[in-house]
Amino acid sequence: MTLAVAVAAALFVGVVAYALFGGADFGSGFYDLTAGGARTGAALRTLIDHSIGPVWEANHVWLIYVLVMWWTGFPESFATAMSTLILPMLFALAGIVLRGAAFAFRKYAETLSQARLFGAVFAGSSLIAPFFFGTVAGAIASGRVPADGTGDRIGSWVNPTSLFGGLIAVGTCAFLAGCFLCADAERTGQPRLAGQLRTRTLGVGVATGVLVFVALVPLRRDAPTLTEGLETQAAPLIVLSGIAGVATLVLVYLRRFAVARVSALVAVAAVISGWGVAQYPWLLVDEVTINDAAGADTTLRALLVTVALAVVLVVPAMAYLFRLTQTDAWSRNDA
């Protein structure tokens, strides 16, 4: 493994982490949006606030990590990608900002109409952000980001691979969030709410699975390099993702919500990793390889040292935060 590949692997670990933890965070917006009126949806919205309240900002650590690793370790590819994909990136970041502001303002709204407005902004922007991040991934995976920075600022992300990528990202986030919310509802003694979430989560999971299979048809023609990688070197990961996804649906159906969270994380981690393995050794598919895009060796070594420090300092703190949100003390305190 070259130094550049090691840094790229560390970068991609951040992509997977953001997809898992940030994705489960974003996906809660779908359930907030479909919760119903002020009275009928109050219990679910309270559960969402309780579940994501301690972690909704912390999850963006992974996005910052990915961006810093990319622009520092592979600066030219970062510059050309941001130049071509500036619009979907701005839309995604706008969604993050609006989501955070609305989530905070909803708690202090003076009237019901204000609370509804902020709630709608929170829910809508929770879907906007993953959709546009998905279009960015689709643009890169389909080879629409040229190395010279002259890519089409519209066509690069308005195409079959990008649009399917955005829709799949939204569905995946909603499925992850549903699994976590079902477990939280059961753990906090709300079996009726867990049952309602169970039905919606199963529906989202099936719909997302169907969407993935439908996307394979245009993907063969629109992203041949990625498709070839998915069918060869990444095939074991894709199979693992499918098995874990089906297992998650079964576990949710059987109301084994705590275990379903684990299998859901495995399913999403496997499919995201499969994307990375499928497009290896390309950083920008069909344009620039990882080794060709890498910066100076001194910079890459410094990045690996930084990653090691992050593993020691950041990961334990994040793990402890997540552990605290799953304790009975936290549940009783919020009840």
Phi and psi in degrees as a GROMACS rama.xvg file:
@    title "Ramachandran Plot"
@    xaxis  label "Phi"
@    yaxis  label "Psi"
@TYPE xy
-76.784  166.005  THR-2
-60.3176  -40.8091  LEU-3
-64.7182  -41.7968  ALA-4
-66.171  -37.577  VAL-5
-61.3208  -43.0752  ALA-6
-67.2504  -40.95  VAL-7
-62.4975  -38.839  ALA-8
-64.4214  -42.486  ALA-9
-64.1074  -37.9469  ALA-10
-62.1359  -43.6805  LEU-11
-70.7442  -27.1204  PHE-12
-58.9789  -38.7441  VAL-13
-65.1774  -37.5462  GLY-14
-61.4063  -45.3171  VAL-15
-63.5775  -44.5268  VAL-16
-61.5912  -42.0145  ALA-17
-68.0406  -37.5648  TYR-18
-62.9521  -38.2915  ALA-19
-75.5803  -58.564  LEU-20
-82.031  -44.5722  PHE-21
-66.2649  -35.2936  GLY-22
-63.8562  -44.979  GLY-23
-62.8821  -32.7235  ALA-24
-67.8218  -51.7584  ASP-25
-60.6669  -41.3411  PHE-26
-61.8884  -21.4766  GLY-27
-61.5129  -24.2355  SER-28
-61.632  -32.9118  GLY-29
-62.0185  -43.5833  PHE-30
-73.4982  -31.3981  TYR-31
-65.002  -42.7187  ASP-32
-65.1332  -34.0894  LEU-33
-104.059  16.5504  THR-34
-73.2462  -23.4549  ALA-35
107.501  -162.428  GLY-36
-71.8917  -176.651  GLY-37
-60.2882  -39.6235  ALA-38
-83.4128  -49.654  ARG-39
-65.9221  -29.9648  THR-40
-98.4412  4.28957  GLY-41
-62.3913  -44.1357  ALA-42
-64.1554  -42.5463  ALA-43
-67.5053  -42.0345  LEU-44
-66.7997  -34.7622  ARG-45
-65.1505  -40.6698  THR-46
-63.368  -41.1544  LEU-47
-62.5797  -45.8462  ILE-48
-59.5324  -41.9256  ASP-49
-65.6398  -38.8088  HIS-50
-74.4139  -42.9444  SER-51
-100.405  -10.155  ILE-52
-51.4116  -46.5842  GLY-53
-77.6284  -14.9045  PRO-54
-123.243  -5.72625  VAL-55
-65.2411  -29.678  TRP-56
-85.659  -37.6401  GLU-57
-60.6975  -32.4931  ALA-58
-63.8801  -23.5931  ASN-59
-74.4924  -6.8075  HIS-60
-54.2088  -38.5412  VAL-61
-69.6546  -34.848  TRP-62
-65.7131  -44.0016  LEU-63
-61.2094  -43.8645  ILE-64
-56.8304  -47.6965  TYR-65
-62.8512  -46.5496  VAL-66
-64.842  -42.8283  LEU-67
-65.8172  -43.6736  VAL-68
-60.9998  -41.0729  MET-69
-68.4743  -51.8141  TRP-70
-71.8572  -24.004  TRP-71
-83.761  -43.6654  THR-72
-83.0559  -30.0934  GLY-73
-136.558  65.0217  PHE-74
-62.6932  -41.818  PRO-75
-67.9132  -40.1549  GLU-76
-67.1684  -35.0973  SER-77
-63.9728  -44.3756  PHE-78
-63.2018  -43.871  ALA-79
-70.4575  -35.1775  THR-80
-67.4323  -43.1582  ALA-81
-67.1977  -33.0237  MET-82
-66.5896  -44.909  SER-83
-74.43  -39.2766  THR-84
-106.715  29.6163  LEU-85
-62.3031  -36.5895  ILE-86
-67.4972  -54.5461  LEU-87
-63.1189  -31.6239  PRO-88
-66.2575  -41.4225  MET-89
-65.5597  -40.141  LEU-90
-63.0494  -42.4356  PHE-91
-64.1787  -44.5972  ALA-92
-67.8035  -35.4048  LEU-93
-62.5906  -39.7154  ALA-94
-60.9664  -40.6682  GLY-95
-63.7972  -44.7286  ILE-96
-65.2979  -48.038  VAL-97
-62.5915  -38.991  LEU-98
-62.7484  -47.1343  ARG-99
-64.6777  -42.6716  GLY-100
-64.9929  -44.4608  ALA-101
-66.8384  -36.8548  ALA-102
-62.1458  -40.1196  PHE-103
-73.5844  -45.4417  ALA-104
-67.6534  -30.1054  PHE-105
-61.0482  -33.9052  ARG-106
-67.3756  -25.052  LYS-107
-115.676  18.0367  TYR-108
-64.0064  139.142  ALA-109
-83.9188  -24.0473  GLU-110
-130.106  162.862  THR-111
-65.0335  -37.1836  LEU-112
-65.1015  -37.5991  SER-113
-66.3659  -41.8478  GLN-114
-61.3203  -40.2117  ALA-115
-64.7593  -40.9761  ARG-116
-63.6346  -49.8994  LEU-117
-64.2369  -35.7166  PHE-118
-64.2407  -40.0508  GLY-119
-66.5524  -40.2443  ALA-120
-64.3081  -44.1786  VAL-121
-59.1608  -48.9356  PHE-122
-66.4971  -44.9429  ALA-123
-65.6502  -43.7483  GLY-124
-70.1503  -23.9423  SER-125
-65.9579  -25.0474  SER-126
-91.9809  -31.3511  LEU-127
-63.6967  -46.3228  ILE-128
-59.2499  -53.5621  ALA-129
-65.6622  -31.1772  PRO-130
-61.0121  -48.1335  PHE-131
-74.4801  -30.47  PHE-132
-63.7446  -36.487  PHE-133
-65.3446  -36.5071  GLY-134
-67.6685  -34.3982  THR-135
-63.0388  -47.1103  VAL-136
-60.3562  -40.6112  ALA-137
-65.09  -37.587  GLY-138
-64.5353  -42.7993  ALA-139
-68.2602  -43.7022  ILE-140
-67.0446  -27.3243  ALA-141
-93.7287  6.42404  SER-142
74.3227  30.9134  GLY-143
-101.503  13.2141  ARG-144
-115.745  93.6157  VAL-145
-69.6388  153.282  PRO-146
-67.9817  -22.3027  ALA-147
-90.519  3.54603  ASP-148
77.6115  15.1092  GLY-149
-103.12  24.7552  THR-150
-66.7602  156.434  GLY-151
-70.0278  119.152  ASP-152
-72.8656  -10.2464  ARG-153
-109.867  -55.5674  ILE-154
-64.0089  -22.5856  GLY-155
-64.0046  -29.3212  SER-156
-121.813  -5.90737  TRP-157
-103.476  84.1964  VAL-158
-159.01  166.629  ASN-159
-56.1627  -46.6406  PRO-160
-63.7392  -44.1653  THR-161
-67.0536  -44.3375  SER-162
-66.9135  -42.0563  LEU-163
-64.6077  -38.2676  PHE-164
-60.0776  -41.0549  GLY-165
-65.5931  -44.0379  GLY-166
-66.3902  -41.1333  LEU-167
-65.1736  -37.5086  ILE-168
-61.6567  -43.6185  ALA-169
-63.8771  -45.4669  VAL-170
-63.5973  -41.1149  GLY-171
-64.2733  -43.047  THR-172
-62.5709  -42.9162  CYS-173
-64.8925  -38.4219  ALA-174
-65.8017  -44.7896  PHE-175
-59.6931  -47.4998  LEU-176
-61.4134  -39.8777  ALA-177
-61.2478  -42.4731  GLY-178
-62.1995  -42.4467  CYS-179
-69.8467  -40.2251  PHE-180
-69.1802  -36.6815  LEU-181
-58.3341  -46.498  CYS-182
-63.9088  -40.5193  ALA-183
-66.8743  -39.2987  ASP-184
-63.9555  -42.6473  ALA-185
-66.5475  -41.6879  GLU-186
-66.9706  -30.0892  ARG-187
-93.1415  13.3534  THR-188
74.5964  39.1673  GLY-189
-124.988  69.5477  GLN-190
-62.5305  -34.7661  PRO-191
-64.4224  -44.1445  ARG-192
-65.2743  -38.5498  LEU-193
-61.2963  -38.2889  ALA-194
-65.5166  -41.0478  GLY-195
-63.4739  -44.2143  GLN-196
-65.79  -35.2155  LEU-197
-57.3701  -46.1737  ARG-198
-63.2644  -44.5049  THR-199
-66.9438  -39.5476  ARG-200
-64.5023  -42.1385  THR-201
-61.3592  -42.5558  LEU-202
-62.7027  -43.6381  GLY-203
-64.6967  -42.3673  VAL-204
-62.1975  -45.1534  GLY-205
-65.3135  -44.6284  VAL-206
-61.8678  -41.0235  ALA-207
-67.1602  -40.5847  THR-208
-60.8437  -43.7107  GLY-209
-62.4123  -41.1231  VAL-210
-61.7719  -38.8654  LEU-211
-62.0155  -44.3931  VAL-212
-67.8963  -38.0231  PHE-213
-63.5188  -37.7673  VAL-214
-65.5861  -23.8661  ALA-215
-63.5003  -26.481  LEU-216
-67.4188  -57.3257  VAL-217
-70.2193  -23.0323  PRO-218
-63.7827  -35.7277  LEU-219
-60.2693  -38.1195  ARG-220
-88.3926  -33.7778  ARG-221
-87.7985  -27.2238  ASP-222
-138.382  69.5233  ALA-223
-63.8033  -36.6537  PRO-224
-64.2055  -45.2234  THR-225
-63.7723  -43.8201  LEU-226
-60.1904  -43.2352  THR-227
-61.1086  -41.4692  GLU-228
-66.7118  -37.0467  GLY-229
-66.04  -32.2663  LEU-230
-85.4762  -11.0072  GLU-231
-119.234  -90.8458  THR-232
-67.0112  -27.5235  GLN-233
-97.696  0.0874321  ALA-234
-55.7286  -43.6767  ALA-235
-59.3368  -38.3456  PRO-236
-68.3262  -37.6333  LEU-237
-66.9518  -40.4747  ILE-238
-62.8729  -44.3213  VAL-239
-59.4426  -42.0312  LEU-240
-62.338  -42.0036  SER-241
-63.9381  -44.099  GLY-242
-63.6567  -44.9032  ILE-243
-65.9724  -35.5892  ALA-244
-65.586  -44.72  GLY-245
-64.2657  -41.3373  VAL-246
-60.714  -38.4507  ALA-247
-63.6703  -43.3109  THR-248
-60.6571  -42.9014  LEU-249
-63.908  -44.1038  VAL-250
-65.3862  -39.7002  LEU-251
-65.0893  -41.5111  VAL-252
-60.605  -38.3915  TYR-253
-83.6585  1.62678  LEU-254
66.5672  28.8527  ARG-255
-94.6664  67.637  ARG-256
-67.7276  -38.4917  PHE-257
-62.2616  -42.7921  ALA-258
-72.2495  -34.2014  VAL-259
-61.2792  -31.7993  ALA-260
-60.6347  -40.9825  ARG-261
-67.2821  -47.4389  VAL-262
-66.4867  -32.0818  SER-263
-65.3902  -42.4137  ALA-264
-62.1748  -40.4378  LEU-265
-63.6103  -43.7148  VAL-266
-60.8108  -46.4428  ALA-267
-71.4879  -42.2047  VAL-268
-60.8403  -38.9106  ALA-269
-67.3945  -43.3131  ALA-270
-70.9418  -36.7921  VAL-271
-67.2908  -42.4659  ILE-272
-63.5123  -36.8911  SER-273
-60.2609  -38.7716  GLY-274
-61.0088  -46.2327  TRP-275
-63.5801  -44.5852  GLY-276
-65.8314  -37.975  VAL-277
-63.2601  -36.1114  ALA-278
-93.9764  0.327753  GLN-279
-62.4856  137.587  TYR-280
-95.199  16.4592  PRO-281
-79.1879  139.551  TRP-282
-91.9779  -50.3035  LEU-283
-108.834  109.908  LEU-284
-53.2648  130.911  VAL-285
66.0759  9.34114  ASP-286
-124.89  -56.543  GLU-287
-138.624  129.781  VAL-288
-82.7802  166.641  THR-289
-60.0818  -46.3318  ILE-290
-65.9677  -38.2387  ASN-291
-71.7064  -28.4214  ASP-292
-86.2954  -11.1058  ALA-293
-66.7745  148.996  ALA-294
-82.2066  -160.474  GLY-295
-66.3424  147.221  ALA-296
-58.9187  -36.4729  ASP-297
-60.796  -42.0044  THR-298
-65.1643  -42.6356  THR-299
-63.7767  -40.4997  LEU-300
-64.091  -41.3252  ARG-301
-63.1526  -36.6241  ALA-302
-65.2101  -41.0354  LEU-303
-65.2665  -36.3801  LEU-304
-63.8661  -41.5893  VAL-305
-62.2592  -40.8083  THR-306
-61.6053  -43.0248  VAL-307
-60.5933  -41.9584  ALA-308
-64.8039  -38.9026  LEU-309
-63.9457  -38.8544  ALA-310
-60.6437  -38.9452  VAL-311
-77.5583  -39.1057  VAL-312
-96.9057  -42.1422  LEU-313
-88.6943  -47.0693  VAL-314
-59.6708  -46.8278  VAL-315
-60.7854  -38.5363  PRO-316
-65.4459  -42.1446  ALA-317
-64.2012  -43.2341  MET-318
-61.9467  -40.2539  ALA-319
-66.0817  -38.7872  TYR-320
-61.0999  -47.8932  LEU-321
-63.5588  -37.9716  PHE-322
-63.5306  -40.5669  ARG-323
-62.5299  -37.3955  LEU-324
-70.5975  -11.4864  THR-325
-103.337  6.90062  GLN-326
-87.1995  156.032  THR-327
-64.7144  -33.5436  ASP-328
-60.6939  -42.7614  ALA-329
-65.4245  -40.9304  TRP-330
-64.109  -43.6323  SER-331
-67.4134  -35.9674  ARG-332
-65.3461  -32.7659  ASN-333
-91.4387  -12.5949  ASP-334
